[in-house]
Amino acid sequence: MTNPFEKMLADKDVVLADGATGTTFFGMGLQSGDAPELWNVDYPERVARHYQAFVDAGSDLILTNSFGGTRYRLKLHRAEARVAELNIAAASILRQVAAACERDIIVAGSIGPSGEILAPLGDLQPEDAIAAFAEQALALEQGGADVLWIETMSSQEEVEYAVAGARKTSLPIVFTMSFDTNGRTMMGVGASDMMALHQRLDVHACGTNCGIGASEVVAAILNFQANIADGGGDPILIAKANCGIPEFIDGEIHYNGTPEIMARYATMARDAGARIVGGCCGTSPEHVAAMRQALDHTAPAPAPSIEDVERELGDVSAGAQAQASGEHQVKTRGSSRRRRRR
């Protein structure tokens, strides 16, 4: 039987993901330093309301409230023994919300970094990391996830361990890495490294989330396209950008991206080659609703240039620009949207 995530990718040219989780929960009363995963049991109605808001905004795919759901992250809140309980609840609540919707909604089991330093620089051994990611992945599968969504990674090694753990399930797997200034992750991973990693791991999709802002995310998609190795296939790419740049106003963090900017970002990310488009930090249901309208009512266009991205969305770092130059050229494979029905 075809997995719902795979079926949606076959049926849709572009899948619209959700927006921010933490930003929404802070508006509901979550305090800085609290574990949002505990809300899956303590305040399930708030978690369901968060999921429903993105269903109503038009999202096709929604991430579970389980980003910090490994034993290592939960240990900070003395909840390391509750991995199964909290992750099952995260997926189960979203599964119930999706079941009540008249259209298909993909339940994406969010798996974030462990928060630990990997050996040999730190104490986390590969086998322990794999076991921790497997524990979380199996719980998300039990709760009803359709796909495992490994996100906001910065090192290739941690992606590899998370994927190895996720392979203990029967679910499709995707991963995203966070690209910062100069088009690289905090651990120095560039676009060519990313495409080589995707080819080596052979997962369903890969891409970028969080990072600096919308302009850098679209540039990253262009760079992924430019650095697909010969024989690397036609990977499904993910773009999930922050809603502009964070600003500290009256003691609180606010993101300066408007619905109009996020709508333009969504169409540019699609035209650059992303098949799954969404928002990350600061992206509200209002922003996602604008993205839905833009994707539905703006005709696809050729892939934008870096100059187009800067003109529409803001500056792109020199390092990110350089990765799309030189011997590599943006590969459109006949269409910047890679329309297909599989």
Buried (B, 14 or more C-beta within 10 A) or exposed (E): EEBBBBBBBEEBBBBBBBBBBBBBBBEEEBEEEEBBBBBBBEBBEBBBEBBBBBBEBBBBBBBBBBBBBBBBBBBEBEBBEBBBBBBBBBBBBBBBBBEEEEEBBBBBBBBBBBEBEBEEEEEBBBEBBBBBBBBBBBBBBBBBBBBBBBBBBBBBBBBBBBBBBBBBBEBBBBBBBBBBEBBBBEBEBBBBBBBBBBBEBEBBBBBBBBBBBBBBBBBBBBBBBBBBEEEEEEBBBBBBBBBBBBEEEEEEBBBBBBBEBBBBBBBBBBBBBBBBBBBBBBBBBBBBBBBBBBBEEBEBEEBBEBEBBBEBBBBBBEBBBEBBEEEBEBBBEEBBBBEEEE
